[in-house]
């Protein structure tokens, strides 16, 4: 019997078939600002093509399928031989292949490489965030490997390649490769100096065998892994390939895949090295942390970019839904209180994107000033932006009401993804303490930061007052470790404010400074002063579609 009451009305169309890049003014304007004018047209075209692909029905379906069918571990074949392989849904490979082909593991060999890659990472991972892990690991392995020129010469062309080859083969026979990382152990967590995995030297220089257990191994399907282990000279960094030069499999035992809150499409594993796991030393013995910290710093930037991507997609979905959903006599987006919420969310998203691009530009600049600036700005940004991601995703979900709480909306996947980057590569306390280390041990880092924010002094009285307050806090060393989170937060907020004052439209900068640096904002989203130009902020952030 046909249902006569089920007429579908007042439901928004899917947010699909749109250009993720072109619909994000904070991103497009940042590219114009940071990319050399002689290359800007090519970079815009590159990111526009990626944006259209990310907003396509195909990419959205790939993201849904990759999460509905998470990876499966195969420890043995039918005859009992060890395999230690992870099977992924074909859509995962489509996502990862498209990303590699778009250069999202390649920031090191192209002009403006970090800015264009960071922008691309923000664009493409809005389609699906889980496969961002191997992209990030592979990209970030390059600076660590440069501690050994011979290893870098062998692996860097593969890791920065735009060719995706999923099969496990000797590196010499591949056109492209992926890298993972295995640092964390169950007894140490972030305290990697407590690691107990052993590295015993072999007769050949630079070759070792490893014995131990890693509690978290990122991207276990990769071709090679950067691993920390205790060598005779202390904690040391190693490169462990999955396949040995003769074509045989290295001893790399995947014990289990982690059952995670989110990031379901991506495999994270516990792995075992059994005393026959062959590896090559990267850098000097006893310098493992100093060697791998270059990888960690690069992945921390991706934590900022990945959070900016989740925020932007959550806000885009909320804006799209409320623009097409009517209630109480008109579109939700026009209701004063809803407009306040949406504008507040849009501010947070734009501030995150603008900061991520500024950090990427500093990587491209690579001057002494840039490096000093990054030493303080990266951990502060990683601390604050990743902390803001979960509340933004939760509030954006609420904008969809009950529809947002249903899996089909995609919002629950964003909400589950949101906390990841605040934990990955060091949780909040680790970042805040790293900010303190930079302040206490590297005076050039604070000087570079103050030079950066000083470029906006005099442009907004709330920003000026916030800078003075920050300087007062920095001058007071009493109980500074207990205040480390507050310091990291203020450093990030003042930096975001200075960037928006310099680069964003006046309505965005004014609202941000009033609510984040002044006294005109509340703890919850949607508490902006009603006298602010909220409609203009909302309109700026709306994704452009044909519908």
BAVEXTOR-580974 format. One record per residue (C-alpha): residue in one letter; x, y, z. Coordinates in nm, 3 decimals, always signed. Layout:
BEGIN
   type         u         v         w
      a         X         Y         Z
...
END
This chain:
BEGIN
   type         u         v         w
      x    +0.000    +0.000    +0.000
      x    +0.157    +0.329    -0.109
      x    +0.240    +0.576    +0.166
      x    +0.029    +0.887    +0.122
      x    +0.173    +1.095    +0.404
      x    +0.541    +1.071    +0.316
      x    +0.596    +1.380    +0.103
      x    +0.952    +1.510    +0.129
      x    +0.958    +1.886    +0.173
      x    +1.182    +2.144    +0.338
      x    +1.489    +1.920    +0.320
      x    +1.816    +2.075    +0.197
      x    +1.978    +1.929    -0.115
      x    +2.315    +1.756    -0.067
      x    +2.616    +1.983    -0.054
      x    +2.777    +1.823    -0.358
      x    +2.908    +1.923    -0.697
      x    +3.082    +2.236    -0.569
      x    +3.438    +2.368    -0.566
      x    +3.573    +2.330    -0.212
      x    +3.866    +2.562    -0.286
      x    +3.686    +2.842    -0.469
      x    +3.410    +2.846    -0.205
      x    +3.653    +2.930    +0.075
      x    +3.763    +3.297    +0.066
      x    +4.004    +3.253    +0.356
      x    +4.184    +2.990    +0.150
      x    +4.176    +3.161    -0.189
      x    +4.288    +3.493    -0.044
      x    +4.565    +3.321    +0.150
      x    +4.696    +3.164    -0.168
      x    +4.703    +3.503    -0.338
      x    +4.887    +3.646    -0.039
      x    +5.153    +3.378    +0.001
      x    +5.221    +3.244    -0.351
      x    +5.459    +3.420    -0.586
      x    +5.270    +3.621    -0.847
      x    +5.443    +3.448    -1.135
      x    +5.300    +3.114    -1.022
      x    +4.964    +3.216    -0.882
      x    +4.758    +3.124    -1.189
      x    +4.905    +2.774    -1.203
      x    +4.854    +2.719    -0.830
      x    +4.495    +2.844    -0.845
      x    +4.423    +2.610    -1.136
      x    +4.582    +2.317    -0.950
      x    +4.384    +2.383    -0.633
      x    +4.066    +2.456    -0.827
      x    +4.081    +2.115    -0.992
      x    +4.140    +1.955    -0.654
      x    +3.854    +2.158    -0.504
      x    +3.611    +2.044    -0.770
      x    +3.717    +1.684    -0.716
      x    +3.683    +1.715    -0.336
      x    +3.330    +1.853    -0.368
      x    +3.219    +1.593    -0.620
      x    +2.964    +1.322    -0.557
      x    +3.232    +1.063    -0.638
      x    +3.476    +1.179    -0.369
      x    +3.200    +1.206    -0.111
      x    +3.093    +0.851    -0.186
      x    +3.453    +0.731    -0.159
      x    +3.475    +0.888    +0.187
      x    +3.152    +0.722    +0.298
      x    +3.259    +0.380    +0.169
      x    +3.610    +0.399    +0.316
      x    +3.459    +0.462    +0.660
      x    +3.173    +0.213    +0.627
      x    +3.428    -0.059    +0.537
      x    +3.728    -0.003    +0.767
      x    +4.063    -0.177    +0.711
      x    +4.103    -0.544    +0.791
      x    +4.421    -0.708    +0.920
      x    +4.542    -1.029    +0.756
      x    +4.815    -1.181    +0.972
      x    +4.846    -1.513    +0.780
      x    +4.752    -1.667    +0.449
      x    +4.544    -1.985    +0.423
      x    +4.854    -2.201    +0.459
      x    +4.977    -2.037    +0.778
      x    +5.246    -1.814    +0.631
      x    +5.284    -1.469    +0.787
      x    +5.144    -1.188    +0.574
      x    +5.103    -0.892    +0.808
      x    +4.904    -0.701    +0.551
      x    +4.613    -0.459    +0.584
      x    +4.330    -0.471    +0.333
      x    +4.150    -0.146    +0.251
      x    +3.830    -0.079    +0.063
      x    +3.891    +0.028    -0.300
      x    +3.756    +0.372    -0.216
      x    +4.041    +0.424    +0.030
      x    +4.288    +0.360    -0.249
      x    +4.099    +0.598    -0.478
      x    +4.119    +0.874    -0.217
      x    +4.485    +0.814    -0.140
      x    +4.579    +0.773    -0.504
      x    +4.411    +1.100    -0.600
      x    +4.586    +1.279    -0.313
      x    +4.932    +1.147    -0.403
      x    +4.869    +1.233    -0.767
      x    +4.780    +1.587    -0.662
      x    +5.116    +1.629    -0.488
      x    +4.997    +1.612    -0.127
      x    +5.315    +1.430    -0.023
      x    +5.534    +1.677    -0.208
      x    +5.612    +2.008    -0.037
      x    +5.989    +1.987    -0.046
      x    +6.074    +2.000    -0.415
      x    +5.840    +2.269    -0.553
      x    +5.833    +2.648    -0.523
      x    +5.575    +2.759    -0.266
      x    +5.554    +2.388    -0.189
      x    +5.431    +2.409    +0.169
      x    +5.164    +2.669    +0.101
      x    +5.023    +2.487    -0.199
      x    +5.040    +2.150    -0.020
      x    +4.881    +2.286    +0.299
      x    +4.600    +2.443    +0.097
      x    +4.555    +2.118    -0.094
      x    +4.554    +1.919    +0.228
      x    +4.280    +2.144    +0.369
      x    +4.079    +2.108    +0.048
      x    +4.111    +1.737    -0.018
      x    +4.078    +1.601    +0.335
      x    +3.737    +1.764    +0.358
      x    +3.623    +1.474    +0.140
      x    +3.764    +1.224    +0.392
      x    +4.010    +1.286    +0.674
      x    +4.141    +0.938    +0.759
      x    +4.370    +0.897    +0.460
      x    +4.540    +1.220    +0.560
      x    +4.756    +1.017    +0.802
      x    +4.974    +0.840    +0.541
      x    +4.989    +1.162    +0.339
      x    +5.120    +1.346    +0.642
      x    +5.365    +1.075    +0.749
      x    +5.508    +1.043    +0.400
      x    +5.549    +1.417    +0.356
      x    +5.703    +1.460    +0.700
      x    +5.956    +1.176    +0.669
      x    +6.162    +1.375    +0.418
      x    +6.332    +1.625    +0.656
      x    +6.419    +1.346    +0.901
      x    +6.577    +1.134    +0.630
      x    +6.792    +1.428    +0.523
      x    +7.002    +1.358    +0.833
      x    +7.150    +1.079    +0.617
      x    +7.222    +1.204    +0.263
      x    +7.250    +0.852    +0.121
      x    +6.911    +0.748    +0.258
      x    +6.756    +1.075    +0.144
      x    +6.890    +1.027    -0.208
      x    +6.733    +0.680    -0.218
      x    +6.396    +0.752    -0.060
      x    +6.312    +1.119    -0.112
      x    +6.227    +1.084    -0.484
      x    +5.987    +0.802    -0.395
      x    +5.821    +0.982    -0.104
      x    +5.767    +1.302    -0.302
      x    +5.654    +1.117    -0.614
      x    +5.309    +1.185    -0.760
      x    +5.268    +0.815    -0.836
      x    +5.068    +0.593    -0.600
      x    +5.181    +0.229    -0.591
      x    +4.998    +0.028    -0.328
      x    +5.186    -0.300    -0.380
      x    +5.467    -0.392    -0.141
      x    +5.787    -0.432    -0.342
      x    +6.154    -0.338    -0.295
      x    +6.192    +0.037    -0.305
      x    +6.432    +0.018    -0.599
      x    +6.152    -0.123    -0.813
      x    +5.887    +0.136    -0.728
      x    +5.795    +0.473    -0.872
      x    +5.639    +0.600    -0.549
      x    +5.635    +0.499    -0.184
      x    +5.462    +0.580    +0.146
      x    +5.616    +0.616    +0.491
      x    +5.481    +0.556    +0.841
      x    +5.615    +0.613    +1.190
      x    +5.652    +0.400    +1.502
      x    +5.761    +0.595    +1.810
      x    +5.509    +0.532    +2.088
      x    +5.541    +0.243    +2.335
      x    +5.288    +0.138    +2.594
      x    +5.501    +0.220    +2.898
      x    +5.611    +0.563    +2.776
      x    +5.354    +0.732    +2.556
      x    +5.482    +1.082    +2.479
      x    +5.790    +1.015    +2.692
      x    +5.980    +0.848    +2.409
      x    +6.304    +0.845    +2.608
      x    +6.142    +0.568    +2.814
      x    +6.129    +0.347    +2.504
      x    +6.269    -0.004    +2.545
      x    +6.285    -0.126    +2.183
      x    +6.647    -0.234    +2.127
      x    +6.868    -0.187    +1.823
      x    +7.169    -0.417    +1.787
      x    +7.434    -0.321    +1.530
      x    +7.527    -0.561    +1.253
      x    +7.863    -0.594    +1.084
      x    +7.770    -0.363    +0.796
      x    +7.798    +0.006    +0.889
      x    +7.464    +0.166    +0.971
      x    +7.269    -0.162    +0.976
      x    +7.087    -0.294    +1.282
      x    +6.824    -0.544    +1.391
      x    +6.540    -0.427    +1.616
      x    +6.362    -0.602    +1.903
      x    +6.057    -0.456    +2.075
      x    +5.692    -0.356    +2.067
      x    +5.533    -0.036    +1.940
      x    +5.197    +0.061    +2.091
      x    +5.102    +0.289    +1.801
      x    +5.232    +0.255    +1.448
      x    +5.093    +0.499    +1.193
      x    +4.998    +0.381    +0.843
      x    +5.111    +0.015    +0.882
      x    +5.059    -0.057    +0.510
      x    +5.348    +0.176    +0.420
      x    +5.672    +0.090    +0.241
      x    +5.900    +0.210    +0.521
      x    +5.883    +0.339    +0.878
      x    +6.081    +0.577    +1.091
      x    +6.134    +0.401    +1.425
      x    +6.293    +0.502    +1.755
      x    +6.498    +0.239    +1.937
      x    +6.771    +0.220    +2.200
      x    +7.108    +0.162    +2.033
      x    +7.435    +0.119    +2.226
      x    +7.484    +0.497    +2.201
      x    +7.132    +0.584    +2.318
      x    +6.793    +0.652    +2.163
      x    +6.835    +0.651    +1.786
      x    +6.623    +0.693    +1.474
      x    +6.602    +0.413    +1.216
      x    +6.444    +0.352    +0.877
      x    +6.278    +0.011    +0.861
      x    +6.162    -0.103    +0.513
      x    +5.871    -0.345    +0.475
      x    +6.041    -0.527    +0.187
      x    +6.412    -0.601    +0.184
      x    +6.631    -0.526    -0.119
      x    +6.630    -0.895    -0.220
      x    +6.249    -0.896    -0.240
      x    +6.184    -1.086    +0.084
      x    +5.958    -0.945    +0.355
      x    +6.119    -0.776    +0.651
      x    +6.012    -0.898    +0.995
      x    +5.729    -0.657    +1.076
      x    +5.462    -0.828    +1.283
      x    +5.127    -0.648    +1.298
      x    +4.969    -0.769    +1.622
      x    +4.636    -0.590    +1.591
      x    +4.465    -0.280    +1.454
      x    +4.342    -0.025    +1.703
      x    +3.964    +0.011    +1.742
      x    +3.947    +0.391    +1.742
      x    +3.680    +0.647    +1.824
      x    +3.708    +0.801    +1.479
      x    +3.953    +0.799    +1.189
      x    +3.790    +0.467    +1.104
      x    +3.908    +0.445    +0.744
      x    +4.272    +0.461    +0.853
      x    +4.469    +0.176    +1.008
      x    +4.668    +0.231    +1.325
      x    +4.848    -0.074    +1.459
      x    +5.049    -0.238    +1.730
      x    +5.362    -0.394    +1.580
      x    +5.633    -0.626    +1.700
      x    +6.001    -0.636    +1.604
      x    +6.136    -0.983    +1.680
      x    +6.513    -0.946    +1.668
      x    +6.525    -1.006    +1.293
      x    +6.371    -0.673    +1.191
      x    +6.637    -0.511    +0.973
      x    +6.676    -0.135    +0.979
      x    +6.919    +0.138    +0.877
      x    +7.031    +0.411    +1.112
      x    +6.917    +0.768    +1.038
      x    +7.152    +1.024    +1.191
      x    +7.389    +0.955    +1.477
      x    +7.340    +0.711    +1.762
      x    +7.187    +0.884    +2.063
      x    +7.038    +1.161    +1.845
      x    +6.706    +0.992    +1.775
      x    +6.480    +1.263    +1.914
      x    +6.674    +1.540    +1.740
      x    +6.651    +1.348    +1.412
      x    +6.285    +1.258    +1.419
      x    +6.174    +1.593    +1.563
      x    +6.184    +1.735    +1.209
      x    +5.916    +1.481    +1.116
      x    +5.716    +1.564    +1.426
      x    +5.724    +1.938    +1.351
      x    +5.598    +1.883    +0.997
      x    +5.316    +1.657    +1.113
      x    +5.216    +1.913    +1.377
      x    +5.154    +2.161    +1.097
      x    +4.931    +1.897    +0.939
      x    +4.743    +1.867    +1.269
      x    +4.663    +2.238    +1.237
      x    +4.572    +2.202    +0.869
      x    +4.367    +1.887    +0.929
      x    +4.171    +2.056    +1.207
      x    +4.115    +2.358    +0.981
      x    +3.977    +2.118    +0.718
      x    +3.735    +1.949    +0.960
      x    +3.620    +2.288    +1.087
      x    +3.569    +2.427    +0.739
      x    +3.367    +2.126    +0.624
      x    +3.154    +2.130    +0.940
      x    +3.084    +2.502    +0.898
      x    +3.012    +2.461    +0.526
      x    +2.757    +2.190    +0.603
      x    +2.592    +2.403    +0.871
      x    +2.573    +2.705    +0.642
      x    +2.436    +2.502    +0.354
      x    +2.173    +2.333    +0.569
      x    +2.046    +2.650    +0.732
      x    +2.035    +2.834    +0.398
      x    +1.797    +2.572    +0.258
      x    +1.598    +2.480    +0.568
      x    +1.299    +2.693    +0.666
      x    +1.155    +2.729    +1.015
      x    +0.935    +2.980    +1.191
      x    +0.847    +3.157    +0.868
      x    +1.178    +3.182    +0.685
      x    +1.525    +3.035    +0.619
      x    +1.712    +2.939    +0.933
      x    +2.020    +3.128    +0.818
      x    +1.826    +3.456    +0.844
      x    +1.719    +3.405    +1.205
      x    +1.919    +3.643    +1.426
      x    +2.029    +3.384    +1.681
      x    +2.119    +3.121    +1.423
      x    +2.309    +3.386    +1.227
      x    +2.506    +3.466    +1.543
      x    +2.602    +3.099    +1.584
      x    +2.701    +3.063    +1.219
      x    +2.907    +3.382    +1.218
      x    +3.090    +3.270    +1.532
      x    +3.170    +2.933    +1.375
      x    +3.284    +3.104    +1.054
      x    +3.525    +3.323    +1.253
      x    +3.684    +3.020    +1.414
      x    +3.722    +2.844    +1.081
      x    +3.874    +3.144    +0.903
      x    +4.120    +3.208    +1.187
      x    +4.237    +2.845    +1.174
      x    +4.284    +2.847    +0.796
      x    +4.465    +3.181    +0.795
      x    +4.704    +3.064    +1.066
      x    +4.776    +2.732    +0.892
      x    +4.869    +2.910    +0.570
      x    +5.093    +3.157    +0.754
      x    +5.283    +2.869    +0.913
      x    +5.319    +2.701    +0.574
      x    +5.453    +3.024    +0.424
      x    +5.716    +3.038    +0.698
      x    +5.826    +2.685    +0.605
      x    +5.863    +2.801    +0.245
      x    +6.053    +3.114    +0.353
      x    +6.303    +2.904    +0.549
      x    +6.501    +3.201    +0.677
      x    +6.646    +3.211    +1.027
      x    +6.360    +3.442    +1.124
      x    +6.104    +3.200    +0.978
      x    +6.254    +2.903    +1.161
      x    +6.258    +3.092    +1.490
      x    +5.896    +3.199    +1.439
      x    +5.788    +2.840    +1.370
      x    +5.962    +2.711    +1.680
      x    +5.708    +2.896    +1.897
      x    +5.413    +2.934    +1.662
      x    +5.377    +2.568    +1.560
      x    +5.326    +2.417    +1.909
      x    +5.102    +2.709    +2.011
      x    +4.892    +2.673    +1.695
      x    +4.883    +2.296    +1.728
      x    +4.764    +2.333    +2.086
      x    +4.489    +2.587    +2.020
      x    +4.352    +2.510    +1.673
      x    +4.318    +2.139    +1.742
      x    +4.147    +2.217    +2.075
      x    +3.886    +2.430    +1.894
      x    +3.802    +2.164    +1.636
      x    +3.575    +1.945    +1.849
      x    +3.351    +2.224    +1.982
      x    +3.319    +2.368    +1.630
      x    +3.216    +2.029    +1.491
      x    +2.969    +1.974    +1.775
      x    +2.806    +2.316    +1.734
      x    +2.788    +2.278    +1.356
      x    +2.621    +1.941    +1.402
      x    +2.362    +2.103    +1.628
      x    +2.280    +2.352    +1.351
      x    +2.137    +2.057    +1.158
      x    +1.927    +1.949    +1.456
      x    +1.829    +1.583    +1.461
      x    +1.940    +1.548    +1.100
      x    +2.295    +1.623    +1.210
      x    +2.289    +1.343    +1.466
      x    +2.214    +1.087    +1.196
      x    +2.509    +0.911    +1.032
      x    +2.384    +0.982    +0.680
      x    +2.445    +1.353    +0.731
      x    +2.820    +1.298    +0.763
      x    +2.833    +1.521    +1.069
      x    +2.892    +1.238    +1.322
      x    +3.198    +1.134    +1.122
      x    +3.333    +1.489    +1.145
      x    +3.262    +1.499    +1.518
      x    +3.444    +1.169    +1.577
      x    +3.737    +1.292    +1.370
      x    +3.762    +1.626    +1.550
      x    +3.953    +1.521    +1.869
      x    +4.223    +1.327    +1.683
      x    +4.461    +1.608    +1.595
      x    +4.469    +1.736    +1.953
      x    +4.614    +1.396    +2.057
      x    +4.824    +1.303    +1.755
      x    +5.190    +1.416    +1.775
      x    +5.158    +1.522    +2.136
      x    +4.846    +1.610    +2.333
      x    +4.765    +1.951    +2.476
      x    +5.001    +1.935    +2.772
      x    +5.290    +1.825    +2.550
      x    +5.234    +2.121    +2.319
      x    +5.197    +2.370    +2.603
      x    +5.520    +2.249    +2.764
      x    +5.693    +2.272    +2.427
      x    +5.582    +2.634    +2.408
      x    +5.752    +2.689    +2.746
      x    +6.072    +2.522    +2.625
      x    +6.081    +2.751    +2.323
      x    +6.028    +3.056    +2.542
      x    +6.291    +2.955    +2.797
      x    +6.563    +2.816    +2.571
      x    +6.532    +3.002    +2.242
      x    +6.503    +3.379    +2.282
      x    +6.502    +3.420    +1.903
      x    +6.168    +3.236    +1.889
      x    +5.994    +3.495    +2.107
      x    +6.161    +3.779    +1.919
      x    +6.040    +3.641    +1.586
      x    +5.688    +3.597    +1.724
      x    +5.679    +3.950    +1.861
      x    +5.799    +4.083    +1.526
      x    +5.516    +3.895    +1.355
      x    +5.237    +4.019    +1.578
      x    +5.395    +4.365    +1.596
      x    +5.315    +4.415    +1.227
      x    +4.952    +4.475    +1.332
      x    +5.008    +4.697    +1.635
      x    +4.800    +5.012    +1.633
      x    +4.536    +4.867    +1.401
      x    +4.296    +4.745    +1.672
      x    +4.285    +4.857    +2.035
      x    +4.175    +4.514    +2.160
      x    +4.467    +4.347    +1.986
      x    +4.706    +4.606    +2.132
      x    +4.565    +4.544    +2.480
      x    +4.597    +4.167    +2.432
      x    +4.960    +4.204    +2.327
      x    +5.036    +4.409    +2.638
      x    +4.860    +4.151    +2.855
      x    +5.058    +3.870    +2.693
      x    +5.386    +4.048    +2.756
      x    +5.290    +4.091    +3.121
      x    +5.218    +3.719    +3.150
      x    +5.548    +3.632    +2.984
      x    +5.736    +3.849    +3.233
      x    +5.590    +3.658    +3.530
      x    +5.769    +3.326    +3.581
      x    +5.580    +3.232    +3.899
      x    +5.398    +2.903    +3.849
      x    +5.468    +2.917    +3.479
      x    +5.434    +2.542    +3.415
      x    +5.085    +2.538    +3.563
      x    +5.001    +2.837    +3.340
      x    +5.145    +2.681    +3.025
      x    +4.808    +2.611    +2.865
      x    +4.690    +2.966    +2.919
      x    +5.011    +3.100    +2.767
      x    +4.982    +2.873    +2.463
      x    +4.621    +2.980    +2.415
      x    +4.700    +3.351    +2.438
      x    +4.999    +3.321    +2.206
      x    +4.782    +3.150    +1.943
      x    +4.486    +3.387    +1.981
      x    +4.699    +3.700    +1.959
      x    +4.871    +3.558    +1.651
      x    +4.536    +3.479    +1.489
      x    +4.409    +3.825    +1.574
      x    +4.713    +3.993    +1.423
      x    +4.679    +3.792    +1.101
      x    +4.308    +3.870    +1.064
      x    +4.361    +4.240    +1.136
      x    +4.620    +4.249    +0.859
      x    +4.457    +4.028    +0.601
      x    +4.086    +3.961    +0.660
      x    +3.792    +4.192    +0.581
      x    +3.728    +4.445    +0.856
      x    +3.404    +4.277    +0.967
      x    +3.588    +3.948    +1.030
      x    +3.884    +4.108    +1.210
      x    +3.657    +4.332    +1.419
      x    +3.435    +4.044    +1.530
      x    +3.733    +3.820    +1.610
      x    +3.911    +4.082    +1.818
      x    +3.592    +4.176    +2.000
      x    +3.499    +3.818    +2.088
      x    +3.838    +3.645    +2.129
      x    +4.059    +3.928    +2.253
      x    +3.804    +4.167    +2.400
      x    +3.513    +4.125    +2.639
      x    +3.231    +4.087    +2.387
      x    +3.224    +3.709    +2.353
      x    +3.096    +3.428    +2.570
      x    +3.211    +3.073    +2.635
      x    +2.960    +2.922    +2.390
      x    +2.934    +2.990    +2.018
      x    +2.662    +3.234    +1.919
      x    +2.739    +3.499    +2.179
      x    +2.881    +3.767    +1.949
      x    +2.766    +4.124    +2.002
      x    +2.449    +4.177    +1.799
      x    +2.584    +4.508    +1.668
      x    +2.856    +4.331    +1.468
      x    +2.803    +4.279    +1.091
      x    +2.705    +3.914    +1.136
      x    +2.521    +3.878    +0.805
      x    +2.833    +3.981    +0.610
      x    +3.048    +3.728    +0.800
      x    +2.798    +3.450    +0.729
      x    +2.766    +3.539    +0.363
      x    +3.143    +3.541    +0.318
      x    +3.170    +3.186    +0.452
      x    +2.881    +3.029    +0.258
      x    +2.986    +2.756    +0.012
      x    +2.895    +2.845    -0.345
      x    +2.683    +2.584    -0.521
      x    +2.468    +2.570    -0.832
      x    +2.163    +2.507    -0.616
END
